[in-house]
């Protein structure tokens, strides 16, 4: 496996040798332990839970098949990935990116092409579920090596059980002589720091971690370069053992407890549900051997001869089988009360499933899913936002964190595509990466109700504070403290208000007068045309009324708020 398959994208300007640190780069992929040899990694034993990464992923997938765990997983996946027949589940947001419109259009086109390679419109649910359950996701970036400038040609999904990420010191002469400082050889900080080699190892067989690496001689796997593989983890890392975990890891104990409680409940109900009889047989003064023979004869004569076969649904007369629901036959000596038959009552509290409900809620809490989403828990409520449970708010934030982590896949694929097509340089990507956001379709109505409730409360506070604007508060204070508008929002709204006033969509506040009816509203000022005589009034009265109107208008103008509308 000396040869590396795939391609590598190198920086045009490597890191300056003067920029040094005794601390190695921090990685959140769980591969902190440097592997000395082989590509199978080290065997791990965490309290008997798993020994290899293969066993860990296998356990996660078995957990996902359990009905309760599957229901919780589906709630998370459906909340994170909203499938719509018309819209894409995710869109790229470049509003905060400082780049030209041509570059932004190129980025949007390439992102759309990446989604087409993933077939994300149809397979988004399966892709996200595989990433959530396994805790990792692998894609092979296939390109035309003769025409790399055409970008990625295909994205092939790789089973997590067949891939391994390896990070180990590179065994070169340069790594032996490389030092953190070249100025003072006597400096205690001046020590050898090895160069790290990173690559992926692919094995066609999914059981490769269970095989002995020494017996295989390092064969059976294919090494891939780091840039040719898209690798996204869950972000959960066991720092003590150096392994990547899935979000299902916290639910291992809860799920096992739920399984045991359910199985024990079934056994208890099957064994205690029916009533059983106790036969006391009078054996008189018979010797022990003859008494036992007599008891067996009586038992065979009166015992239940019918047996139910659950596999075929038949009822057979089969005396050679002993069921666990057998009656009890006990001998009784002379002097007793003779032959007697009594009945043992069945289980009394067979309908109690409180412990089952407890462990089911514990399973949901371990997966960060609100227990109220369980079957029969009231379900979805579209009432006031004040009635929303705090668990739903926490669940919404948890899903947002999952989306942020899952977006690393889009960043990796988009980076590779843009660099291959020479749209940007590696240095440009380091600057642009933090400003590229991804907008997922949102289907959580709880947050929408919460925002509507907050906006309604703010408008009510504005209505209460309106008589005091200009006396105790300024309009700027109300907009910033009550409406919680930022500087950008204030400028944007002022521009939109000016535009709508010019277009005639809304009236100009300077041309408004107070409603004489005392309602507190504003009315357009009636300005009479020159030479027009108002009916039912003399010229003096007309002039007086005109002066009054002009005076009221001047008063309103003097008290009119600045541009931005009436608060």
C-alpha positions, 0 to 999 in steps of 0.5 A: 500500500505504498501508493496513494490513490486520489488527488491532493490540493496543496497551498501555493504558499506553505506555512512559514518556518518561523511560525512554530508551536510545541502543541500539535494541531487540534483535531475534532475527528477523534483520531488524536492517537498517532498510529505507529504501524498498519492501517487497522488502528489500535484495539479499544476496550471501553468497559466492554462496550466495544473493542474496535470501531467496527463493533461500535458502528455495528452496535449503533446500527442495531440500536437504530432498528429498535422501534423506540430508538427508530422513532426518536431518530426519525423525529430528529432527522425529520426536524433537521431535513425538511423534504418539500416537493418544490424547494431544495432541503438546503440553500447556500447563503452568501449575504455575508460574503464579501465578494463580487456578484460574479464570484457569488454566482459561480459559487451558487452554480457549483453548490447546485452542482454538488447537490446534484452529484449527491442527489440531495433532493431525493436522498437527503433523508437517507444521507442525514440518517446514515451520518447521524446513526454512524457518527461519520460519513465518507464520500469518494470524490471521483475526478478525471485525472487528465482533466482535473479542471473540469471538477468532480465527476461523481461522488460515491458513498463509502460504508463507514465499516469499510473506511478508516482514517489514519494519522501517524508520524511520517518516517522521513529524514526531514522529520528527524531533523526538523526543530521548533527553533533554529536560533538557540540549540540549547533551548529546552523548547528546541526538540524534534517534532515529527511531520504528520501523515494523514490518509484514508484506508479502504477495505472492500470487506466490512469485517477488516477490523476483526482480522489480525493485521500481522497475519495479513501483512498489510494487504487488503486495503487501498490508501486514499489521499486526504483531499480525495475523501469527504469525511464528516464526523458527528463532533462527539469525541471520547478524548480518553479513548480517542474515538469518534462517537455517535449521538446514539452512544449516550442511549446505549444503556437506556436502550438495554435497560428498556429491552430487559424490562420489556422482556422480563415483563413478558416472562412475568405475565406469561408465568403469572397470568393464568391460575394454577391448581394445587392437588393434595393427594392422600397416599395413606400409609403407602411406602415412599416408592409406592406413594410416588408411583400412585401420585404419578398415576393420578397426575397422568390421569388428570393432568392437562393433556392439550399443548398449544403450538405457537409456531403452527397454531395447532393444539396437540395432545402431547404428554411428553412436553412439560409447560411452565404453566403446570399444576402442582401435585403434592402427596399427603399422608394419613391423618391429613385432610385427605385429597384436596384441590386448591387454586393459586391466583394469577398475577394481580398487577399485570397492567402496570407499565409505569417502569416501561414508561419511565425507561422509554422517557429516559431513552428519549431524554438521552437522545435529546428528544422531548418525551412529549413526542412519545405516542399518546403524550398529547402531541403537537399543539399550535396554541400560544407560544407561552404554552410551548414546553422548554424541551421543545426550545432545547430540541430546536437548538439541538437540531440547529447544532446538528445542522451546523455540523452536517454542513461541514460536508457541503464546505468540503465538497464545495471547496474541492469543486471551486479549487479544481475549477480555479474559481478561487485559490486556497488562500481565498477559501480560508477567508471566505469559509467562515462567511458561507452559510447554509439555509435549511428548510425549517419546519419547527412551528414552535419557534415561529410561534415564539417569534410572533408572540414576542413581536406582538408583545413589543408592538403592545409596549410601543402602543403604551409608550407612544404618549411619552415619546418626545417627553420621556423617551426618544424615538431612537430609544423606543426603536432600539430598546423596545423593538430591538432594532439594530443599526442595520435594520433602522437604516433599512427600514428608513430607506423603505419608508422613504421609498414608500412615501415617495411612491404614495404607498403610505401617506407622509406623516408631515401632512397628517393632523390629529383626528378631532374625534379624539381617537388619537389617529391622524387625518389628512389636512384639508387644504381649500383651493384658492378662491373657493368659498366654503359653504355655510360660512362667511369670508371671515369665518373661512379665513379664520378656519383657514388660519386654524388649519394652517396653525394646526398643520404647523403644530403637527409639523413641529411635533412630527417625528423624523423620517421613519414613520409614526411610532 
